[in-house]
């Protein structure tokens, strides 16, 4: 009976470790996909915001030059 119990325990722990390793692999893969997705979204938002800031800076330069010309 002792031998059969040891074989069953070894089989159980081998199966449990296989499931654990595969589960961790899939979690890691899911984490990487989510991280890449969020990184791409943030990159797009950063580029959009950079364009808006550039447009505002250009409009302020134009307004400042108009005020200088009007004062002269």
Secondary structure, 3 states (H helix, E strand, C coil): CHHHHHHHHHHHHHHHHHHHHHHHHHHHHHHHHHHHHHHHHHHHHHHHHHHHHHHHHHHHHHHHHHHHHHHC
